[in-house]
Amino acid sequence: MSTFWIGTGWKMNKTVAETRRYVADLKTRLPSELGSDYALFVIPPFTALAAAREAIGAAPVLLGAQNMHWAEAGAYTGEISAPMLKEFEVDLVELGHSERREYFGETDATINLKVKAALRHGFRPLLCVGDSAEERAAGASAEAVVRQVRLAFAGLTKADFSRCLVAYEPIWAIGESGVPASPDEAKGVHVALHAALKELGAPKVPVLYGGSVNLENAEALASEVAIDGLFVGRAAWSAEGFASLIAKVMAARKRAGLARAEVMHAIG
């Protein structure tokens, strides 16, 4: 079984004290049988990175940052550079989220610069791509996100790709009023993304689904072979919620794995 990724981004939520409590609670709830089949991560706001790193300690949870500038330093008031993030032993950096694109003017070109800067500094880029409601209505969801991936990953080497992650987050599915994609709809876009990545020379880049993931749909999403992980929002903003979701995913993937093994044995 390939590694399945499960993570949560907190957006502009949680203080330092809340972060410490969350991580301490999560550590008591993590299943003991995670092994190498699962990779977990949390992405707090910048102000809570130090507290999160200290609280995580040796627990099997990766730490991410929500954004990063492409420059090493300079006159970029309010921005955070890669050398600053290295002090917190950050493992991955979320880049290209639709909120960053919409509210802060990020473009495919600047996201490409950020991806390359993250790789230079040893971080794993978590590239977020998503289609709008209009693109979905026009039947252009796959085309829209494939274009974003191609531009964000332009100029990368095969070695670079081995350290990248992609999160498909439909813009119409995120937020409080978002409606999650059905497993079949998500599967179709993931298949298109995997095909495009293979054409780019990156056949093994994990593609996660994010967009109103919750305890009700996590099992079905995690059972789809083309989906390599889940990027969870508010359903995982409590340690209990995140741990419950992890348990559901593990159970679903175990059942799916057994079912696939039975099929292979039958046709063997």
N, C-alpha and C positions, 0 to 999 in steps of 0.2 A: 504494500500500500504506500503510495506517495504521500509526502508530508501535506497535511491539510492545515491551512492557516485560519486562525480565528482571532480577530482583534477588534478593538473599539477605539474610536476617536471621540474625545470629549468636547470638541469645539471650544467655545468660550464659557467653560463651566469648571467648577471645583477650585477651591482655595488650596493652599499648602496643607492646612490641617485636614481638609476633606480628602485630599490625595493620600495622606498617610493612613487615614482610617480605611479608605477603600482598599489600598494594597494589602494592609495587614489582614483585613477581613477576607480578601480574595485568596491569600496564601493558605488560610485555614480551610478553604473550600475546594482547592484544586484537587482533581483526582490523581491518585498515585500512579496510575497506569498510562500516563501521557506518552512517555517514551519519545521516540523520534518520529512517530506518526503524526504528531501535532505540533504546531508552532503558535504560541500565544503572544499577543502584544497589546500594549496600551499606549495611547497617544494623548498625554495631558497637554495643557497650555504651557507655554514657555516658563511661566513663573513657578510651576510645580515640578519641573524636570529634576531639579536637585533632590527634592523630597521623594519623588518617585524612585529615582535611582537608589537612594539610600534604603528606602523601604523594600524595594524588590530584592536587594541582596543577591543571594544565590538561587532564588526561585526561578523556575523555567518560564519567565515572562520577559519578552523583549520590550525595549523602551523606544518609543518613536517621538519625533517632533512634528508639529503641524505645518511647518513651512520652513523655508531657508532661502536666503538671498544667494545669488550666484557669485558675487564678488567676495574676495577674501576680507576686505575691509573698505572703508571709504565713507563718503558723505551721503549716506542713505539712512536718514533719521528714522528711527523706529524699526529698523530691520535687524535681522539676526543672521550672522554668518556661520559657515561651517566650522571654523576654528572655535567659535563660541560654543557650538553644540558638542564638540569633541570633549569639552571639559566635563560634560555630564554622561559621557560614555553612551551616547545615543546609538542605537542599532540601525534604525531606519528613519526615513524622512518622508512624510506625506507631501506630495506635490501635485498641483494642478486641480485641486478640488473645485467643483463648480462654483462654490461661494467665493473662492479666490478669483476665479475668472470673471464672475458677474460683478462683484462689489469692489474689487481692487485692480481691475484692468489687466489681469495676467493673460498672456497670449501663448500660443503654441511655441513661439520662438523663445520667449523668456523661460517657459517651462523646460525647454530643451537645454538651455544654459544651466538651469538649476539641477536637472538630472545629471549632467556631466560634472558639475561641481560636487554633487553628493557622491558620485562614484570616485572622484579624485580623492576624496577624504575618507573613503572606506565605508560610507553609509550605503544602506540598501534603499534605493528609491522606491517608494510606493506611489506609482503614477495613477491618479484618478482620472477617469474618462467617463463621459455621460452624454446621452442624447436628450434633446428637449422634447416637450410634448408635441411640438410642431413636426419635428423630425420623425417622431414615432408615428404620428398620424399619417405622414407621407410614406411610411414604410422604409424610411432611410436610417433606422437606428444603427444597424451594423455599419453602414457606410460612414456615418458620422463618427463613431468611436474608433473605427479602424484608421480614419484620417488623423485623429488626435494622437493615436499611438505611433503612427508612422512619423509624424512631425516631432513628437516629444523624444523619440528614440533615434532620430536621424544622427548618423555619424558614430553610433556605438559599435564596439567590437563584439565578437562572440563572447569574449571573457566578460565584458560589461554586462551583456544580457543575462549571464548566469547569476548575477547579483540583483536583478530587478524583479519587482512585483507590479502587477496591474490590478486596479480595482475598478470594475464596471459599476458605476453608480448612476442610474438613470436620474436625470434632474427632476423628472415628474414623480419619482418614487421617494425622494429624500425629504426630510423635514416633518413637522407635526402633521401636516395635511397630505403627506405623501401616500401613494398607494403602491404597495410592492409589486414588482414584476412577478408574473406566475413562473413556476419552475421551467415550464416549456419556453416561455418568452425569454427568460434569462439564459437558458441553455442555447437558444439560437444565436444570441449575440456572443456568448462565450465561444461557441464553435467558430464563429467568424473571426474573433480576436485570435484564437489559437492558430487558425489558418494564416492570418496576416503575419503573426509573429514567426511562424515557420518560414514564410517567404523571406522575412528579414534575416533569417539565419538564427532564430532564437526559438527553437521548438519546445523548450522546457521552462518558459517563464510562467509562473503560477498566475492565474487570473481569478481574482476574488469577486464575489458579488456583494454589493452594498446598496441598501435602499429599502428602508422600513423592514429590516430583518427583525424577527421577533420569535418568541417561543412557539408560536403557532405554525410558522412557515420554515423555520430553520432546518427541520428534519428533511423536508421535501427538497429544499435547495441543496442541502449537503449530500443528498443521495444522487444528484446528477453528476455523471462522470466528468463532464466538461467544466464543472465548477470546482476550483481548487481551494476555496476558502470563503469565509464570510467576514465582511467588514461591517461591524454592528454599531449602531448609534445608541439612542436612548434606552433600548432594551437591555443594554449592558452597562448603563451608568450607575448601577448598584452592583456591588460585588456578588450579591445573591443572584441577581439577574444574569450576570455574565457567567457565573459558575453553572447555573441551571441550563443556560444555552449550550455551554460546552458539553455538559452531560448528555443533552438531547442529541447533539451532533455526533458525539462518539457512539451512542447507541444506534443511531440511524446508519452510520457508515459501517458499523459492525454488521448490521443486518444486510445492508447492500452488498458488502463484501462476501458474506456467506452465500447470498443468493447468486452472485456472479460465479462463485466457486462451484456451486451445484450445477449451474448451467454448463460451465466448461467441462465438468466431470461427465455430464450427461451426453455431451456431443463429442467427448474425448476420443 
